[in-house]
Amino acid sequence: MNLRGRPATTPQIELPLETQRLILREFKKSDLKAVHAYSSLEDVARYLVWGPNTLNQSKEAIEGFLDDQRARPREIFDVAITLKPKREVVGGVGIRVIDRDNLTGELGYTLHPDFWGYGIATEASYAMLDAGFSMLGLQRIVAHCDQRNKASARVMERLGMRREGAFRASKHIQGEWRDEFLYAMLAEDFS
Ligand SMILES: CC(C)(COP(=O)(O)OP(=O)(O)OC[C@H]1O[C@@H](n2cnc3c(N)ncnc32)[C@H](O)[C@@H]1OP(=O)(O)O)[C@@H](O)C(=O)NCCC(=O)NCCS
């Protein structure tokens, strides 16, 4: 039973998730090299609240993913995006439950730049939205991005998320105030 049914057990996303080109699976300790390959890059971190990571910070990030996997109730589902057929890790996508009472989750995604522009973030995010609505029973999933992050805003639009807000100076990141967009989708709008 999912969140809406007030279950005795906490709902989970059943991993791995498979899409046409991707397998989304739990992160493992051995993913450090692949995760660091993108999380250490300035281009990747430009509009993010974290990074560029030192090797130690990437290690801590993986330890955090492993902690999240063990947490009960589990609120954070940050998973590896792997590309078929070799199944190399090319990025991460995640849903976290940010407001259990109101069945609300938040979506986020990051990819290695070698794989930008092929629709991978959209394909991975679509599978996570599906899992968030159908497996976790969420009724609303939101996502934020820096207003200058055109690729991220475009991913949300391609997913069919609606821009609900444009916030001024809403986050203080790496010494500067950032303007953000808020996007959201309701379960009833997901198809
Ligand atoms: C945001 C990100 C995940 C997008 O990944 P992606 O797989 O390249 O995205 P997709 O290919 O699914 O879609 C990208 C869309 O953005 C567009 N886009 C890509 N780069 C762009 C840019 N610099 N300016 C404008 N649009 C851009 C693409 O054309 C495409 O739209 P289209 O299909 O209408 O042409 C990737 O750029 C990334 O990892 N960035 C760094 C981390 C980050 O910012 N994450 C999001 C935090 S909110």
The ligand as an ORCA input file, in Angstrom:
! r2SCAN-3c Opt
* xyz 0 1
  C      20.404     19.699    -16.415
  C      20.963     18.431    -17.025
  C      20.725     17.262    -16.070
  C      20.225     18.162    -18.354
  O      20.595     16.857    -18.826
  P      20.348     16.385    -20.336
  O      20.291     14.896    -20.379
  O      21.325     17.058    -21.229
  O      18.904     16.928    -20.592
  P      17.961     16.482    -21.795
  O      18.818     16.099    -22.976
  O      16.996     15.473    -21.252
  O      17.175     17.820    -22.109
  C      17.886     18.975    -22.206
  C      17.019     20.069    -22.800
  O      17.646     21.276    -22.450
  C      18.162     21.887    -23.610
  N      19.466     22.413    -23.255
  C      20.591     21.744    -22.984
  N      21.588     22.587    -22.682
  C      21.072     23.821    -22.811
  C      21.586     25.145    -22.658
  N      22.849     25.354    -22.279
  N      20.761     26.194    -22.876
  C      19.477     25.991    -23.249
  N      18.927     24.773    -23.375
  C      19.716     23.711    -23.180
  C      18.236     20.811    -24.657
  O      18.187     21.349    -25.953
  C      16.997     19.993    -24.303
  O      15.804     20.632    -24.717
  P      15.108     20.287    -26.141
  O      14.806     18.844    -26.119
  O      13.916     21.151    -26.171
  O      16.108     20.617    -27.190
  C      22.477     18.534    -17.309
  O      22.682     19.677    -18.090
  C      23.306     18.607    -16.026
  O      23.665     17.589    -15.453
  N      23.635     19.844    -15.593
  C      24.448     20.016    -14.368
  C      23.688     19.628    -13.110
  C      22.397     20.403    -12.968
  O      22.356     21.601    -13.218
  N      21.344     19.691    -12.557
  C      20.042     20.276    -12.376
  C      19.949     20.972    -11.062
  S      18.412     21.882    -10.899
*
